[in-house]
């Protein structure tokens, strides 16, 4: 049995501001987070004893309390198997990877200069975690520590659009194995793909199309009549589908509501887009509300490649279709139009037309903006939590205050632009 540490690497910077409030192992990459994948492997294979997380300092309380997982500490003396939290591989591949690592003492697996995983003793774990934070590793430093380096073929998330464009492959590969782990029933079949669910659909007036990929429906999902579901699609526990069209690859998060057309997108946990609108090739974070009539553009008029601001540099995504990335706690007003390739920061409120990136804690109206006071952001979070029967704790408030402080320069840059 092995101890696993799920670690972040330097490429989390490419996910700012979306990643400020989230541990990367808690972001949907396909229909599961990587933390969920590791927890599922425990139920399937006797190869993992305990899970630990190595994360940024300001996220530690949320990781321990909300995710209910132990933190890796540098005082540990045990050997560990490490896995990158931005790994973009299905369950079966990760299981095989863990088995290979377990049989490879004092070894690090790398792909294109990034650490995929490792099996190392205490002193070498600390060296490897520090190298991972750099992004691209220094092979000389690793070799001087007498750690064996093995190049393997594996995918990692590098840019935000990688999350969008990996959904098809991951949902299709993982659905059958996940259904076996969770004992989901095979309710329908279309071609080589199936619908997997914990219970029968509530209405025979729900159109299901598995011809392009499987559909996974977890427990306590409420699907209204006349909904159209097309795989590959993953609907998480407690979600509501409100008589709309959900075109996969797509993920609908826990206790979320979707009544708009959803195409090639992820709607994270506790988020709502309950009324008419369009969400395409986008990722909407946690605790976000999207007002009626909101449209996410995922195609330029020129049919050109969409560019995004990545860690201060404008980079081509190489994609013709790409929408927006909405950070946790953001609020999108009714009738808002969001241009392709845009970020909306944590707790920001946006109105009208969003044709530029919006920093965190900002109230944005076209060519008019102001800072959202931290007291207001805390109050709104409390109200949202109460609506879902969740109590706001001091560590939630502490995290919001920290995020407000570290994003001050982002708001200052908006003023000066």
N, C-alpha and C positions, 0 to 999 in steps of 0.2 A: 504494500500500500504506500502511496506517495502523497506528500504535501504539495499542493499546487499554489503558486503565487501568480496572480493575474496582474500584469504590470502595464503601465502606460509608457509610450515612447515619445520622442521629440516631435513626431508628426501630428500630435494633438494640436499644435499651434495652427495648423492649416484649417482647423475647425472653429476658430474664433470668429464671432463671440458665442456661437452656439454651444461650445464645449465648456465655457466658464462655469456653468452651474451643474455640470454633469460629469460623472465618472464615465470614461469611454466604454467600460465593460457593461454599462447600463444603457447603451444606445442600441436601438434595433438595427441589426445588420441582417437583413432578411426578416423572417418571422420571429426570431429569437435574439436576445442580447447574448453576448459572449458569457456573461455571468450565468444566464439561464442554461446555456449549453453545458457549462461545466457541472452545474447542479444536476442536469439531466443525465450526464454521464455517470454520476455517482449511483443513480438508480439502475443503470444499465450494465455497468461493468465494475468489477471490484479492483479498480486500479487507482482510485483516489481516496485518501483518508480524510483530509481537511483542506478547505479552500481559504486562501488568504488573498488580500488585495493590497497592492502598492499604488498609492494615488497621491495627488497634490494635497498639501497640508489643509487647505480650507475646506476640502470635501470629506475629511475623515469622519466627522460626526454623522453626516448624512449617510455615508457608506455603512458605518457600524449600525446605525439605528434604523434607517429606512430600508436598506438592502440586507440587513441582518447577516453580515459577513465580517470575519475577523480581519484586522489590519496586519500586514507584514511589518515586523519591527526589526531593526538592524541588530538588536541584541540576540536574535535567535541563533542557535548553534546547529540546527538541523540542516540536512540536505534538502534542497527544494527542486521541483520541476517548475520552470517558469514558462508562461505563455503570454504572448503579446495581446493586449485587450483590443487591438485594432485588427486582429486576425479576421480574414474574410473567407472562411472555409466552413463547409458543412460538418454536421456532427460526426459522421463516420470517418471523415478525414482527420478530425481533431482527436478522435479515439485512437486511431492508428499512430498519430503523431506523439501522443502521450506514451503509448507503448514503446515506440522507438526511443524516445527520450529516456524512459525508465531503464532501458537496456544500454544506455550510452553515458556512462559516468564521466563527469567533468567535461561536458561537450556543449557547444552552443550551435544551434541551427540558425543559419542566416539566409536571407533572400534579398538580392539587390542591395546589399550593404546594411540591411536592417535585421535586428534580432527577431526571429520567429518564436524561438523557445530555447530552453536550456535545461540541463541537469547539472547542478553544481553544489558544492559545499558552501558553508556560511561565508567565508572570505571572498570566494569567487562570485557568489550571488550578488554581493554588494558591488563588486566591480562591474558586473554585467548590467545591473540596474542603472548604474551611473552612465555606462556607455549607451544604454537604450535611450536615456533622456537626451542624448546628443542627436538622435535620429540616425544618421549614418555612423557606423561604428569605426573605431580605429583598430584594425586587425593587429597592429604591432602591440598595443596595450594588452589585448586579449592573449596573444601568443606569449608575451612575457610572463603572464600569470599561469602558463602551462595549461591553458584551456584549449581543447581541440575544437577546431572550426570545421563545420560541415555545411556546405552549400546545398540547399534543397529548393524544390519548386513549391512555392506557396504564395497565396495572395494576401496582401494587407491593404487596409484602407489608407490611401494617401491623400485624396482630396474628397470634399463632401459629395461630389457627384458619383464617386465610387459606391457609396451607400445605395444610391438610387439604382444604378445600373448592375448591381450584384443581386438584387432581389429575385429576379427570374431564376437564376441558377440555384440560389440557396433554397428558396421555397420548394422548387421542384425536387431537389435532392433530399431535403430534410423531411418533407411531409410524411412519407411512409414510415420512416424510423421513429419520428416523434409520435405518430399515431400508435405505434406499437408500445412505446414507453408509457404513454398516457392512456392506453387501452381505449382509443377512440374507435368508433364503428365506421366501417366502409358503407356509406349509405347510397352512393350512386357511382356509376362509372361512365366515363365518356372517352372513348379511345383508350389510350394507355394510362390515363390519369383518373384520379378518384376524388370524391368528396369524403373527408374524414370529419366526424363530429361526435360530440359526447351524447347527443340526443337527436331525435328526428326533427326535421324542420317543422316549424309551427304552422305552416300553411303550404298548400299545394299550388298556390299562386305566386311562388317564388321561382324565378327563372335561374337555373344553374347551368353554367357552361364550363366543363372541365377539359374541353378539347385541346386547349393550349397549355394547361398546367393544373396541378391539384389545388383543392381548396381545403383549408383547415379551419374548423369552427370549434373553438374551445367552449367551456361551460358557461351557462347563464347568458348566452347571447340572444338578443331579441331582434329578429329580422321581420320587418313588416311586409305584408303582402305587396306584390308587384315590384319587389326589388329584383334587380338584375345583378347576379354575381358571376364574374368570369375569372377563372384562375390564370396564372398562379396567384393565390390570395390567401391571406392569413388573418383571421379575425380572433382577437384575444378575449379573455374572460370578461364577461359583463358588458360587452360593447352593444351598441344599438345601431341597426341599419334601418333608416327611416324611409322606406319606399323610394330608393334611389338606385343609381347605376354605379357599381363598383367594378372597375375594370383592372385586372391584374396585369403585371405584378403589382401588388399593393398589400399594405399592412394597416389594420385598424386596431389601435391599442386598447388596453384594458379600460373599461368603464368610459369609453369614448362614444360620441354620437356622430354619425355621418348621414346627412340628408342631401348633400351636394354630390355632384358627379365627381368621382375619385378615379384617377387614371395614373398608374405608374408612380404612386406616392405613398408616404407613410404618415399616418396621423397617430401621434404618440398617446400615451396613457392620459386619462382624465382631460382630454381635449375635445372640443365640440366644433363641428361645422354642420349644424343641424338643419340648415335651410338651403334653398337653391343657391347654386354657385358652381365653380369649377376649380378643382385642385389637381394640377398636373405636374408630374416630374419634380415633386417638391417633398420636403420633410418639414412637418409641423410638430414642434416640440411638445413638452408636457405642460398641462394646465393652461392651454391656449384656448381662447374663444374667438371663432371666426364668424363675423356677422353675415346676415343674409345678403345675397347678391354679390358676394366677394368673388373675384376671378383672379386666379394665378396664371399669368401668361407663361407658357413654356416654349414659345416659338417666336423668333424675331420676324418682323415683316420682310426682312431681306433673306430669310432662310440661312443666315450666316451662323457661325459657331458662337455660342454664348460664352461670354467672359465673366469671371468673378474676381472680386478682390480677395486674395488669399494672403493673409499675414502681411498686409501692406503692399502687395504687388498685384497688379491686374494680370490675370492668367487666362488663357483660352482653355475652356473645358474640353475642347475637341468634340463637343456634342451640339447637334442642331437643336435638340429638345432638352431644356433644363429650366426648371422653375425657380422657386425661392426656398430659403431655409429660415424658418421662424423659430426663435429661441424660446425657452421656457417662460411661462407667465405672460407672454405677449398678448395683446388684445387688438383684434383687427375689426374696425368699425364696419357697419353695413355699407354695401356698395363700394367697397375699396377695390382698386385695381392695382395689382402688384406685378411689376415688371419682372422679366426672367433674369435669373442670376443675381438676385438681391438677397442681402441679409437683413433680418429684423432682430434687434438685440433683446436681451432679457428684460421682461417687464415693460417693454415699450408699448405705446398705444399709437396706432397709425390710422389715418383717415384719407379719404379721397384717392389720390394717385401716389403710389410709392415707386418713384423712378430712380432712387438712389438707396445706398445702404443706410439703415437707421441704427444709430448706436443704442446701447442699453439704457434703460430708464429715461427714455425720450418720448415726449408727446409730439408726434409728427403730423402736420397738415401741409399740404403742398406749399413749399417755400415759407413755411411758418412752423417753428418748433419751440419747445420749452422743455426744461428738465422736469421729469416726474419726481416729486419729492419722495425721499425714502420712506417717510412716515406713511404716505399714501400707498406705496407699493406693499408695505407690510400689512396695512389694513385690508387691501384687496386680496392678498394671499390668504389672510385669515378668513375672509368671507367665502372664498373659493373652497378652502379646506372644510369649512363648516357645512357647505352644501353636499359634501361627499362623506360626512361623518368622520372627518379627520381633524385631530386637534393640532393647532399650530404650536410648536415647541420653541424653546429659546434658541435651539441650534438652527432652526429654520430662519428665525429673525437674524441671528448672528451671520448666517451665510448671505442673506440678502444685503445686509449692511456692508459686508466685505466686498461683494460684487459691485455695489454702488460705488465704493471707493476706487476699486481697480479699473473702473470704466470711465472715470472722470476725464481722462485725456481723450478718449474717444468722442465724448460730447464736446470738449473744447475744440477738437479738430473740425467738428461739424460747424461750429460757430465761425471758425477762421476760413472755411472753405468757400 
